[in-house]
Amino acid sequence: MRALSKRRLATWVAAVAAPVLLLGAGAGAVAQADGKGGGRGGDPVVQSTSGSVRGVATGQFDQFLGLPYAAPPVRDLRFAPPAAPQSWRGVRAADEQSPACIQFEPTGIREEQAVSEDCLYLDVYRPSKVSKKAKLPVMLWFHGGGHTQGTGVIYGGGTMAAKTDTIVVSINYRLGALGFLAHPELSKVTPGGSGNYGRMDQLASMKWVRDNIANFGGDRNNVTIYGQSAGGQGVCDMLAMPAAKGLFHKAIVQSQQCLATRNTLAAGEERGVGFAESVGCTDAATAVTCLRKAFPGTLVANQKNYLGNSKVGGEFLPKSFAQAFADGTWNKVPLLTGTTRSENRLTETALAGITAQGYVDTIKREYGDKAEQVLAAYPLSKFNSPWDAITQVHTDAGRACQTEQAVRTISTKAPVYRYEFNDPTSPTLYGFRVPGEDVSNGHSGELAYLFDFTLGERPLTAQQEKLSDQMMRYWGAFAHKGNPNFRGAPTWPVYGDAENVMQLRTAGASKVINTFAAEHNCGLWLS
């Protein structure tokens, strides 16, 4: 994690210290309209299962912002499965986004972003002038952020929807301990087991799409779920989850590999007892009530004491993807997946300033008997700096080749389309800079190319916009028919025995390569 500016740290601390001031900010700002909808003439009105909503027509696309897909997860609904949202009369204005969920790390949003426990809302984007009888493909986005930070509101889907004739939905889900705390007493009162409240939110959003999207012009029988990093892990879990079967029909996993080992519910519960004690909930008999009343800032301050991410082993998520794939019980759908060229440039900013000797020492410490092979494969003479070298080593060992191995396995049972994002001029995320180093092509580098993204460090250039257009159309084509190919673009074949990888390059100069494994030294890392 990068060092924080004093201003940003102070803003984050203030936000988590007094979230009750923001409760209802998303719902309250857009809640009851006056029956006329409070909107401009020509703005679209759609009936949802909770009531009518009035969106905003931008000319290029329609957007419906801050729609509740679950009740506020506060008080008795904290550390509980998502409940149905409250209905309303009249027409609700859907012209303002909700707050982000409480952040357990301060780098997934900008300083001015509102946060709240009342955050289970989603945004819907569709092309303008959609016919009432339309059945457009639906793309449901799970944001990344290590399950501790981030928000769906920074991923505008309007341009994607307009260019690709799809419906794009972006959601918030609970983060940190609020989303992923397991505890034996919580498991007793949580159907399916504790530790997966954020995943339960994601499943609830999929059910909302099933029940509502037809009225927005979407096809409930053609839903693609997609996510990046932690959001990609959510997609992987849905591929394994029995309750998700039939709710989606295609999947896109960005910068995440589904065969990775997952935490168990038993291990999560064991750690959860220690977490509860650290926030002052020491009595098992009152642990649930105590945790539900705990000050949110206290939960954030003690986040290191619980086991994060989803938990496998309860009725809700009985198997990991690896287990479900092995026994054939996974939700088999076409898959599009890939990584950025140098993922760890973003995730290892703390290593900035590493010396040449420090690089050698780190390799020897981390790789032991294999160290000399690693140093031979990654000589400093090939890189701009020791930091550039170590981040590429870690990218290849921990991300690129692990994803390659997963694709080799999954492609034996389902069609897989594999990509590598490779724009050496790409912007990084807001605030993530390493003095004197190039952070381009790092983790999250592709996001600004797929969304009207508001967490990028700078706008795309004209040449990058060409790649953005191509990527949106590839993703959109995949949502339409389970195949990313569209007229006028380089042909993208399935991964197959040839190990085809579409390398996504700036200015739209993308091309298929068959050398990915060699370029990332996967023979070394997978041996």
C-alpha positions in Angstrom: 0.0 0.0 0.0 1.3 3.4 -0.9 2.0 6.1 1.6 -1.0 8.4 2.0 -1.0 12.2 1.9 -1.9 13.8 5.3 -5.0 15.3 3.7 -6.2 12.0 2.2 -5.6 10.0 5.4 -7.4 12.6 7.5 -10.4 12.5 5.1 -10.5 8.7 5.3 -10.3 8.7 9.1 -13.1 11.2 9.3 -15.2 9.2 7.0 -15.0 6.0 8.9 -15.1 7.7 12.2 -18.5 9.2 11.6 -20.4 7.2 9.0 -23.7 7.5 10.8 -23.8 11.1 9.4 -24.0 9.5 6.0 -26.5 6.8 6.7 -29.2 7.1 4.1 -27.2 9.5 2.0 -27.7 7.4 -1.1 -31.3 6.6 -0.4 -32.1 10.0 1.0 -30.7 12.1 -1.8 -32.7 10.2 -4.4 -35.5 8.7 -2.2 -39.1 9.8 -2.6 -39.9 12.0 -5.5 -43.1 14.0 -5.6 -45.1 11.7 -7.9 -44.1 13.7 -10.9 -40.6 12.2 -10.7 -38.7 15.5 -10.2 -37.0 15.0 -13.5 -36.8 16.8 -16.8 -39.2 16.2 -19.7 -38.0 13.3 -21.7 -36.2 11.5 -18.9 -37.1 7.8 -18.9 -39.4 6.3 -16.3 -39.2 2.5 -15.6 -41.1 0.3 -13.2 -39.0 -1.8 -10.9 -40.2 -4.3 -8.4 -39.9 -1.7 -5.6 -41.6 1.2 -7.5 -41.2 3.5 -10.4 -37.9 5.2 -11.1 -37.0 8.2 -13.3 -33.6 8.1 -14.8 -31.6 10.7 -16.8 -31.4 10.8 -20.6 -28.0 12.1 -21.6 -28.6 12.0 -25.3 -26.1 9.2 -25.9 -27.4 6.9 -23.1 -29.9 6.7 -20.3 -28.7 6.2 -16.7 -30.6 5.2 -13.6 -28.4 5.9 -10.6 -28.6 4.9 -6.9 -31.2 2.1 -7.3 -31.6 0.1 -4.1 -31.2 -3.7 -4.6 -31.3 -4.5 -0.9 -32.3 -2.9 2.3 -29.7 -0.8 4.2 -27.4 -3.3 6.0 -27.5 -1.4 9.3 -28.4 -2.2 12.9 -30.0 -5.7 12.9 -29.2 -6.2 9.2 -25.4 -5.6 9.8 -23.7 -9.0 9.6 -26.8 -10.5 8.0 -27.8 -11.6 4.5 -29.2 -8.7 2.4 -32.9 -8.1 2.8 -35.4 -6.9 0.2 -35.4 -3.1 -0.3 -38.4 -1.1 0.9 -41.0 -0.2 -1.7 -42.1 3.3 -2.5 -45.1 5.2 -4.0 -44.9 7.6 -6.8 -41.8 8.0 -8.9 -38.3 7.9 -7.4 -35.6 10.1 -8.8 -32.7 8.0 -10.0 -30.4 10.9 -10.8 -27.8 10.7 -8.0 -25.3 7.9 -7.2 -25.1 6.3 -3.7 -22.2 6.6 -1.3 -19.5 4.0 -1.4 -19.6 1.3 1.2 -17.4 1.9 4.3 -13.8 1.6 3.2 -11.4 -0.6 5.1 -8.4 0.9 3.1 -8.3 4.5 2.0 -7.0 4.2 -1.6 -10.1 2.9 -3.5 -11.9 6.2 -3.7 -11.1 9.9 -4.0 -11.0 12.1 -1.0 -14.4 13.7 -1.7 -16.3 10.4 -2.1 -19.1 9.9 0.4 -19.1 6.6 2.3 -21.8 4.9 4.3 -23.0 1.6 5.7 -26.2 2.3 3.7 -24.6 1.5 0.4 -26.4 -1.4 -1.3 -27.3 0.4 -4.5 -26.6 -0.1 -8.2 -26.4 2.0 -11.3 -28.0 1.0 -14.6 -26.8 2.3 -18.0 -28.5 1.6 -21.3 -28.4 3.0 -24.9 -30.8 5.9 -25.5 -34.2 5.3 -27.0 -34.4 1.6 -26.0 -37.6 -0.1 -27.3 -39.9 -1.4 -24.6 -39.7 -4.8 -26.3 -35.8 -4.8 -26.4 -33.9 -7.7 -25.0 -30.3 -6.4 -24.8 -27.5 -8.4 -23.3 -26.8 -7.4 -19.6 -23.3 -6.8 -18.2 -23.2 -6.9 -14.4 -19.9 -5.4 -12.9 -18.2 -6.3 -9.6 -15.6 -3.8 -8.7 -12.1 -4.7 -7.3 -10.2 -3.3 -4.3 -9.0 -6.3 -2.3 -12.4 -6.7 -0.7 -11.5 -3.8 1.5 -12.0 -0.7 -0.7 -13.5 0.6 -3.9 -17.0 1.3 -5.1 -19.2 0.6 -8.1 -20.0 4.3 -8.6 -16.6 5.1 -10.2 -17.3 2.8 -13.1 -19.6 4.7 -15.4 -21.1 2.3 -18.0 -22.8 4.7 -20.3 -20.2 4.7 -23.1 -20.0 0.9 -23.1 -23.8 0.6 -23.2 -24.1 3.0 -26.1 -21.3 1.6 -28.2 -22.1 -2.1 -27.7 -25.9 -2.1 -27.4 -25.8 -3.6 -23.9 -27.2 -2.9 -20.5 -24.4 -2.2 -18.0 -25.0 -2.5 -14.3 -22.4 -1.5 -11.6 -23.0 -2.3 -7.9 -21.6 -1.6 -4.5 -21.2 -4.5 -2.1 -20.1 -4.7 1.6 -16.4 -4.5 2.2 -13.8 -5.4 4.9 -15.2 -7.0 8.1 -18.7 -5.7 7.3 -18.6 -7.9 4.2 -16.4 -10.8 5.1 -16.2 -11.4 8.8 -16.8 -15.0 9.9 -17.6 -15.8 13.5 -19.2 -19.0 15.1 -22.0 -17.0 16.6 -22.7 -15.1 13.4 -22.8 -18.4 11.5 -25.5 -19.6 13.9 -27.8 -16.7 12.8 -26.7 -16.6 9.2 -28.3 -19.1 6.7 -25.4 -20.6 4.8 -22.8 -19.5 7.2 -21.0 -16.2 8.0 -18.1 -14.6 6.2 -19.7 -14.0 2.8 -22.0 -11.0 3.3 -20.3 -9.2 0.4 -20.8 -12.3 -1.8 -24.5 -12.5 -0.6 -24.8 -8.8 -1.8 -23.4 -9.8 -5.2 -25.9 -12.7 -5.5 -28.7 -10.3 -4.5 -27.8 -8.0 -7.3 -27.9 -10.8 -9.7 -31.4 -11.6 -8.5 -32.4 -8.0 -8.9 -31.2 -8.2 -12.5 -33.3 -11.3 -13.0 -36.4 -9.7 -11.6 -36.1 -6.1 -13.0 -33.8 -5.8 -16.0 -36.5 -6.7 -18.6 -38.3 -3.4 -17.8 -35.0 -1.6 -18.6 -34.7 -3.3 -22.0 -32.4 -6.1 -20.9 -32.5 -9.8 -21.4 -32.6 -11.7 -18.1 -31.5 -14.8 -20.1 -28.4 -13.2 -21.4 -26.4 -11.9 -18.4 -22.6 -11.6 -18.3 -21.0 -11.1 -14.9 -17.6 -9.5 -14.9 -15.2 -8.2 -12.4 -11.6 -7.2 -11.9 -9.2 -8.3 -9.1 -11.4 -8.9 -6.0 -14.4 -8.4 -8.2 -12.9 -11.2 -10.4 -12.8 -13.4 -7.4 -16.5 -12.7 -6.9 -17.1 -14.0 -10.5 -15.0 -17.1 -9.8 -17.1 -17.8 -6.7 -20.3 -17.4 -8.7 -19.0 -20.0 -11.1 -18.8 -22.4 -8.1 -21.9 -21.3 -6.2 -25.0 -23.5 -6.5 -27.4 -20.6 -5.8 -26.0 -18.6 -8.7 -26.8 -21.3 -11.3 -29.0 -19.9 -14.1 -28.5 -16.3 -13.0 -25.7 -15.6 -15.5 -24.7 -17.1 -18.8 -21.2 -15.8 -19.5 -18.3 -14.6 -17.3 -15.3 -12.2 -17.6 -12.5 -12.4 -15.1 -9.9 -9.7 -15.1 -6.6 -10.0 -13.2 -7.8 -12.9 -11.1 -7.4 -16.6 -11.5 -10.2 -18.9 -10.4 -8.1 -21.9 -9.3 -6.4 -20.0 -6.4 -6.8 -21.5 -2.9 -9.6 -19.9 -0.9 -10.1 -19.4 2.8 -12.2 -21.9 4.7 -15.2 -20.9 6.8 -13.6 -22.8 9.8 -10.4 -20.8 9.6 -12.4 -17.6 9.2 -14.5 -18.3 12.3 -11.4 -19.0 14.3 -9.9 -15.7 13.3 -13.2 -14.0 13.8 -13.3 -14.8 17.5 -10.0 -12.9 17.9 -11.4 -10.0 15.8 -14.5 -9.8 18.0 -12.3 -9.7 21.1 -10.2 -6.9 19.6 -13.3 -4.7 19.1 -14.5 -5.4 22.6 -17.0 -8.3 21.9 -15.6 -10.9 24.3 -18.7 -12.8 25.4 -19.9 -15.4 22.9 -23.5 -15.1 24.3 -23.7 -11.4 23.2 -21.2 -11.4 20.4 -23.7 -10.9 17.6 -25.4 -8.0 19.3 -22.1 -6.4 20.3 -20.7 -6.7 16.7 -23.8 -5.1 15.3 -23.5 -2.2 17.6 -19.7 -1.7 17.3 -18.5 1.7 16.1 -17.6 1.3 12.4 -14.3 3.1 12.9 -13.4 0.4 15.5 -14.1 -2.3 13.0 -11.9 -0.6 10.4 -9.1 -0.1 13.0 -9.0 -3.8 13.8 -9.4 -5.2 10.3 -6.0 -7.0 10.4 -7.5 -9.4 13.0 -10.0 -11.1 10.8 -9.5 -13.3 7.8 -10.6 -11.5 4.7 -12.2 -12.5 1.4 -14.8 -15.1 0.8 -15.1 -18.3 2.9 -15.6 -21.8 1.5 -17.3 -24.6 3.4 -20.7 -23.4 4.4 -24.0 -24.1 2.7 -23.8 -20.8 0.8 -20.4 -21.5 -0.8 -19.8 -25.2 -0.2 -16.9 -25.5 -2.7 -14.2 -23.4 -4.2 -14.1 -23.1 -7.9 -11.2 -25.5 -8.0 -13.2 -28.1 -6.1 -16.4 -27.5 -8.2 -14.5 -27.6 -11.4 -12.7 -30.9 -10.4 -16.0 -32.7 -9.7 -18.0 -31.1 -12.5 -20.5 -29.2 -10.4 -19.4 -25.7 -11.5 -21.6 -23.3 -13.4 -20.2 -24.0 -16.9 -20.3 -20.9 -19.1 -18.0 -19.3 -21.8 -15.2 -17.3 -20.1 -13.1 -14.3 -21.1 -10.1 -13.7 -18.9 -6.7 -12.1 -18.8 -4.1 -10.0 -17.0 -2.1 -6.8 -17.6 1.5 -7.0 -18.8 3.1 -5.9 -15.5 0.4 -6.3 -12.8 2.6 -5.8 -9.8 3.8 -2.4 -10.7 0.7 -1.1 -9.0 0.6 -3.5 -6.0 4.2 -3.2 -4.9 4.8 0.5 -4.7 6.3 -0.1 -1.3 9.3 -1.6 -2.9 10.2 1.6 -4.7 13.8 2.5 -4.3 15.1 -1.1 -4.0 18.8 -1.3 -4.9 20.5 -3.7 -7.3 21.9 -5.6 -4.3 18.5 -5.5 -2.7 17.0 -7.1 -5.8 19.5 -9.9 -5.7 19.0 -10.4 -1.9 15.2 -10.4 -2.3 15.3 -13.0 -5.1 17.6 -15.3 -3.0 15.4 -14.9 0.1 12.2 -15.6 -1.8 13.2 -18.3 -4.2 15.9 -20.3 -2.5 17.3 -23.1 -4.7 15.6 -21.5 -7.7 17.2 -18.1 -7.2 20.0 -18.4 -9.7 17.6 -19.5 -12.4 15.4 -16.5 -11.6 18.3 -14.1 -11.7 19.4 -15.6 -15.0 15.9 -15.2 -16.5 15.5 -11.7 -15.1 18.9 -10.0 -15.3 18.9 -6.3 -14.3 20.3 -5.4 -17.7 16.9 -6.2 -19.2 15.0 -3.7 -17.0 14.9 0.0 -16.3 15.6 -0.4 -12.6 15.7 -3.0 -9.9 12.1 -2.1 -9.0 11.0 -2.7 -12.6 12.7 -6.1 -12.4 11.3 -7.3 -9.1 7.8 -6.2 -10.0 8.0 -8.2 -13.2 9.3 -11.3 -11.4 6.4 -11.1 -9.0 4.0 -10.5 -11.8 5.1 -13.5 -13.7 5.4 -15.8 -10.7 2.2 -14.8 -9.0 -0.2 -13.6 -11.6 0.7 -14.1 -15.3 1.7 -17.8 -15.1 -0.8 -18.7 -12.5 -3.6 -17.4 -14.7 -2.0 -19.2 -17.7 -2.1 -22.5 -15.7 -5.8 -21.9 -14.8 -6.7 -21.1 -18.4 -5.0 -24.3 -19.6 -7.1 -26.2 -17.2 -10.5 -24.5 -17.7 -10.2 -24.4 -21.5 -10.4 -28.2 -21.5 -14.1 -28.0 -20.4 -15.4 -24.6 -21.7 -14.5 -22.0 -24.4 -12.0 -19.6 -23.0 -10.9 -16.3 -24.6 -7.6 -15.1 -23.2 -6.1 -11.6 -23.3 -3.1 -9.6 -22.1 -3.5 -5.9 -21.8 -0.2 -4.3 -23.0 -0.3 -0.5 -23.4 3.1 0.7 -22.1 1.7 4.3 -22.0 -1.4 3.5 -19.9 -2.4 5.7 -17.0 -2.5 4.3 -13.5 -4.9 4.9 -10.7 -5.3 8.2 -9.0 -2.6 8.7 -6.4 -0.5 5.7 -7.4 2.8 7.1 -8.5 6.4 5.9 -8.0 8.9 8.7 -8.5 11.3 7.8 -11.4 9.4 4.6 -12.3 6.9 3.6 -14.9 3.7 2.3 -13.4 2.0 1.8 -16.8 0.6 -1.7 -17.6 0.1 -2.3 -13.9 -2.8 -3.9 -12.0 -6.1 -2.0 -12.9 -4.4 -0.4 -16.0 -7.2 -1.7 -18.3 -10.1 -0.2 -16.3 -10.0 3.3 -17.8 -10.3 1.6 -21.3 -13.6 -0.2 -20.4 -15.5 2.4 -18.4 -16.2 6.1 -18.0 -13.7 5.7 -15.1 -13.3 8.4 -12.5 -10.3 7.0 -10.5 -7.8 7.2 -13.3 -4.8 9.6 -12.9 -5.4 11.3 -16.3 -7.7 11.1 -19.3 -6.9 8.7 -22.2 -5.0 10.1 -25.2 -6.5 9.9 -28.8 -4.4 6.8 -29.5 -5.5 5.1 -26.2 -9.1 5.9 -27.1 -8.8 3.7 -30.1 -7.8 0.8 -27.9 -10.6 1.7 -25.5 -13.1 1.5 -28.3 -11.8 -1.8 -29.5 -11.8 -3.3 -25.9 -15.4 -2.1 -25.2 -16.5 -3.7 -28.5 -14.7 -7.0 -27.7 -16.3 -7.2 -24.3 -19.7 -6.2 -25.7 -19.5 -8.8 -28.4 -18.7 -11.4 -25.9 -21.8 -10.4 -23.9 -23.9 -10.6 -27.0 -22.9 -14.1 -28.1 -20.1 -15.6 -26.0 -17.6 -14.7 -28.6 -15.6 -11.4 -28.6 -15.2 -11.1 -32.3 -16.8 -8.2 -34.2 -16.4 -6.9 -37.8 -13.4 -4.8 -38.5 -11.3 -6.0 -35.5 -8.4 -8.5 -35.4 -9.9 -12.0 -35.1 -9.8 -13.3 -31.5 -9.7 -17.2 -31.5 -10.4 -19.4 -28.5 -7.3 -20.1 -26.3 -7.3 -23.8 -27.4 -4.3 -26.0 -27.9 -2.4 -23.2 -29.7 -2.6 -21.1 -26.5 -3.9 -18.1 -28.3 -3.7 -14.8 -26.4 -5.1 -11.5 -27.7 -2.6 -8.9 -26.8 -4.5 -5.6 -26.5 -2.2 -2.8 -27.7 -2.5 0.9 -27.9 -4.0 2.6 -31.0 -6.0 -0.6 -31.6 -3.0 -2.4 -32.9 -4.0 -5.6 -31.0 -2.8 -9.0 -32.3 -2.9 -12.6 -31.3 0.3 -14.1 -29.8 1.2 -17.6 -29.0 4.3 -16.7 -27.0 2.7 -15.5 -23.7 4.1 -18.4 -21.7 7.6 -18.0 -23.0 7.6 -14.2 -22.6 6.6 -14.6 -18.9 8.9 -17.5 -18.2 6.1 -19.8 -17.3 8.2 -22.8 -17.8 10.3 -21.7 -14.9 7.3 -20.7 -12.6 5.1 -23.7 -13.4 7.9 -26.3 -13.1 
